[in-house]
Amino acid sequence: MRPVYYRQSRTQSSEQYQIMDGDETLGHLDLHFTPSEVYGTLVLEREMGEEDILALREHIDDDLVESADVVREDFVLRVYLGRELGLGLYSDAISEDELPTDGHDGDWA
């Protein structure tokens, strides 16, 4: 597996990504950076074995956490299994016609 990350949003201390494996969405990731730790929440769209989750965590650590130039003592990741409901995204400013169909086309984020 070689995940591809599509950033959905970014603040001074956090980032949000859609994680893809080819044409398949693996899940969604929120990262929160503190002065000494990085906390992540990963919501997978399909079940994965523990070895695959650990490999994905390592990819996330190498690709996103380590490259963020944040000195950290620990990377804590919580993993959940879930799926989007309804539109999946509710917004005051974005109409249903403007929503990306694959989570990474368009520049609305």
Secondary structure, 3 states (H helix, E strand, C coil): CCCEEEEEEECCCEEEEEEEECCEEEEEEEEEECCCEEEEEEEECCCCCHHHHHHHHHHHHHHHHHHHCCCCCEEEEEEEECCCCCCCCCCCCCCHHHCCCCCCCCCCC
